Amino acid sequence: MSIINKKAVNLIVLAIYAAVFALSGYYYSKGAFEGIEARIIDSNFKRRGTIATDKKILIVGFTDACMNLIGKWPWKRTVHASVIEKLEKAGAKAVAVDVLFQDKSSAGADDHSLARVLAENKNIVLSAVMSPKTIYQDGVLINTKQSVMPTAEFAAKAGGIGFISVNYDALNPDGILRSVSLADIDENDKKLESFALVTARISGLAPGFAVPPGARYYLNYHGPAQTYEYLTFSKIYSDKLEMSHFKDKIVLIGPLATALGDLHHTPYGTMPGTEVQANVLNCILSNSFLKRLPGWGAMFICALLMAACYIALLWRGLLYSAAACFLSLTLMAAANIFMFSFAGCIIDIVPIITALLVSYFISALFFSYASLLMSNSLLSKRVRELNALYSISKNISELINLDKILKDVLDEAIKTIGTERGSLMLIDEDEQKLEVKVAAGIEGPVEHKVLIPIGEGIAGKVFSDGVPMVSNDIARDERFKNFAEFGNKEGAGVSAVRNILCVPLLISEKKTIGVINIVNKTDNSIFSHDDVKLMETIAHHAATLIENSKLYKLATVDGMTSLYVHRYFQVRFKEEFSRALRYNKNISALMTDIDHFKKFNDTYGHQCGDMVLSHVARIVRETIRNIDIAARYGGEEFAVALPETDAEGAYKLAERIRKNVEESACCTPKGDLKVTISLGVACNCNTKSPTHLALIACADSALYKSKEGGRNRVTVFTGERLLADEKEDE
């Protein structure tokens, strides 16, 4: 049978390649691949490793040692003035201070000392901040930016002022700093350049570096944190450094201590903001920002490679096309690494790889389909139906989100059977009526909640009888009732209901939990016996999934606290503990108990007690990480497994939980009530526990010590002794 000839196949394959190319270009232009491209950039940085830095750039940091020597932050401005003056006398080419002096000092003389140093030296750069601002003007909300500058006295005398802020929303939406802008416009239409750019200009090493406002520059990081030379601010202040080291150097002064909070996530990990500025400055001085191939360039390469694969397909068939596709993928992967490492160029390979793979696999599937169709059209139809059923089964077994699964099942059923639209209804236990949960084939949401009584209409009858029902002439079928309420109203943008197939969602022969409706065959035919059988299979899978989802939640999640139950926690914790032993990783256990909970229940009643349990559980859930495993261990006791967490990290998390509980109040019928909790922490690195149960026992022992020590505290189990926090009762 030759209803599709070779020429038609070639034209259809060409159309497939063109459609895939167009879709790839469209989604590429919309930024759909940006997240994956960003991860590739990160991996290229790590693969390339550290490169040489400009030795003219030095970092003078505020470290923890500085805090101990000079005192609590913020320091007097005479301290900053003293260090800056020493650097100037040492012959520094430029001094850039990553500190925002936006407020006047309470002591006038304190400001005067710094102002004097600024006035005497015109190579000092101060920092400013550009932050988003929304204003209402002429009835329209306008997004702009406001600048926070140093005090007027400092601004007038400084050699230059540059902004240190990073536009994460527009340039780095995933929170990893890969690109910056070097100039921006504030709400007063004033152009302000970045801290690093102003420093480069002041140093005289990049006086003519042209920068358009808002332009995006990709940082060419020279390595992880501490790639640049770190010097301690307090050593300069106390004259413990050889100052000749600073001659003709560009000195960046800023916070390095974790407590000061100036940290950014980069492809190499966490990095102080001052070192980020050093990387930006280095890129400016050496003009070594990463260059990103324009979108049209990437799509041009994509078109060439897809053309090669298409020609190979027409010339030699699928095998040669697969070889061409594989060679193209290998070439792009190698080019991406080579161009990044040796030319500082970013090539977006994800749209190219996606287009190559999708076009190849779709064309391969079409070739197979066409061959089967030309040999046996009936067999081709059966294979297509089986593939659709397999696709539905795979979705059901792999997806977790029930709403999405049901939507996918309904969409696949509509496509496979060939109908215009459909719906999935489940029983509303309160109303004891069928309610539409998922709908497909209708523009916009269902406007009204559709409730169909059991036994009424086609859906209600199918639910009560538990057998499929077909109506191929709705206009004359009196069983059709209330279905017009769903997607059949005037102006809804859909055709009237001509025929309908409704099948029950059966868990067993006697238990029905809902129905699936599909409406209007697209070819204007009627629903056949094969359609009914296929829909019954689809409905069976959907019903099984719904029931399994309910059972899964009942088996693993505590109904009151929404935390895992004890038994499931033990299974998960044992798995994580075994993984930690296998890969020599840290793992910690945290046990917590609500203080005086029995007395609380006796005083306020069990209803308030249950509300407090839920309240504390919610705080635990919101405080821990996604990878942590929290459970209701028993009564008012909770347990948390902390993979890849040492004792210090576990203690900090436990302290945050304790503090959050202490500072929060639970709203109950008897008013806002507060409770405290005691916590015990144990880590395998300290306890050398052979099993997860032994580690839990250590954490439980630490919890007991917290209670002995006065409650409302955290205790860490460390081998022979227990370290409790020294928190004093307020």
Steps between C-alpha positions, in 0.01 A plus 500: 500500500661825393278787611821684607780500241869577551471857376218572743702345784801720413284811496340412833843436656615837368193654660587325827854641494368845416237486777751377759745770393229767526379377840856478633566854383175623652559345842864605485394860440264474799782385728367146549851350490669766712501294821683208337740734318585661833588161650723427200681831556553403865641161403732664246640726772570202725645299212730785397619567856697800626670746263759769572377819666624857460761542773425873516172418675514446877216435746513643851225330695304542821549159658395345829851578628435866419183493709693358794775763475312816398163427656140444406380609156438774390833664576569868543578678179831611645599131474418494129670836450816378673532190277415689179756768584770236556418341164521838329836573657618156384429604140184304418375575150137492613316417820139373470295468819213248485318662794186712469549820704142615449441648847687766692697394803363598840838660569575780255876467535467136393367605156750786470799266517372288212390806303850648537660184359253499210572865424876450504494195270299488179555132429257372763177333389196469726206265451131561433199272455246487215175339610169437313221751557144517372337842460147601404498762228210619283293199600772252406736293716858555382791282603814703556801503731606714790858562601619503860811719514761585764439814705514825307834594661662171402344497152633849426856414600533142375696434183215290370181316600382168354211265576575161656152350465420212262181473296408141581142514370591604147851360458531209744147372577622170645707681764842403362706804401619452142444840343496865603419842360772766509272802473137580577250786507324603822158658544644847433643387164848521646755250372695320771789265422592187688747491788756300301472720189547824696799343674651405163451856373647656816805275473560633150517149352162505323413867434310447172301186577164575332201359688134532396255507796344164583728300268570145615858388558583135572759464776811303416573379852868432557435232761322424827513713815853606609637482147601864552744599770327571833653744748357579843365847570602486868865430413519823301322683780747369758806553273580129471533492120777619272329790324733500199299200386215739403700726270328537160233250602121528476372427850143381559388535861193310613345230720627142493356383832194277468327693778489813282282315249654629176508162325392402149438165334726456196579211264791419732291513817457770762723806454531830694362802316837673511661214307214508251586866444866398455395258224291770330792744524739241356265440207485875433875550517572206271182535293440131568126483561348184354345554158172323426426392147186687382181301472494522122853354494398199706194441282713532184728222629187302589365540146827378345519191721130416452548534123789254517287250695208543258722441197647190666147374566393545137828367363561191714212462742463493877838344583700771323270765640566366851877512434474858374294596805752337736795672331317834515429459871863406568623796297278745689601364841870527411458847348316622809784393730780617269352843425426564867843396625720651230297777336279619786191442287167354609318293238140409579491131414173394667266623220733343242516165682126508567418571137737227376371235738132585465517526121691174475272303728182644351619434147613150599161430651331637189711285272405193700140608501497560125652157432240331710225704339612406150508132595193473718284796594292300745807378687627859509180611667529232768865590567408867537232412753739279698763775501245744634399256773866440590555875521206533739622210712850649522364836608290336769795306639747791496308815592430607857274802452152351487336795322764492226469124461124521459538782249758299302278193506202700375705674229641169377154344498359789298788481252493121469125461461486814288254729679461872547495521879425319822488507876585288802256500792554374855249448778467787745477316832322790674243573229482137379497637147738479207732800460714590198866479606678513163383640168669515159419648163334814635651848478528643849395346833163347576298794625269321739537204728304218337334262746303208354284287734575129505265315268406806291622573149750283317785563746282438804357182349845364409622572852210322668499199264877467463481423126596712194233682306504639147263753352558561130194727464491738792219711356254211541643347819298590811776365723711801403463744789706794634780425257417824323616674816852388412659652191178523299373847587435759237821688425723235652685462171429127463261302285185344641510151648424247224610176664654396826684201647494472878690229694518440877817525710489162670734391779322171539182353359296668772681829566471790256681827574417704188450504124681613184305668219629560148292697256457531120708284267711737290427311177123521566482122542345313793667338801585138423537189714881535477473855628306378803754226580795738470329756722428233760873421515587868536239540774634196682851649510369836618288344776793288619720808517248699703458221751876438525554872558254495790658187647849646461402810693328299772802271535773762506360832621363586843157653459533758777851635436547419129840354594609145422389229738747316725527182294557674169756729664697199620508355148615829343751575775650153467545556126667838553721363780616213278575744220700719737707199614556384143626836376663612827261794543371674809145441617332637810188425699289757682247415770265756649231499764246766599579617852240425771252381237301287744453800724400704193234242410371490858479880507359581156350173383586251230348711223750778567771236543430360155513851354838559664631169364399608149649844561839365610500246215439779249797695636719190473388446137564861405842515666663183369638447150330309219741206541435470875250241627266605782260272683268485794696255711236448764260716701650851515843379389639574153806367321695638206763320291761740360699349210845645426492711817770510767446569869549875465252526214247287686540716810439819302186355343375375836561842653302667220210262560515562875510876454218500242277301734588719797423822312176384339152471643232245418154640442249288696145541628658599833717772351850519364705243691875450503705189568869415498682189389810312603725345239773240480744470211741220407730455201662182379835681482495546881309196621648236265156338509495167316127523417237763450326380816818563699520852357137566596576371848790748528272785391237383747764497775595856408130594512480355852796716602327808358202426725727444799675828426185709525323437167465744208852426382705294257752235603752336269616145568879481457631164608577485872339828584205713404538863398195706587450854387557762763172678439383676811136506594353839442 
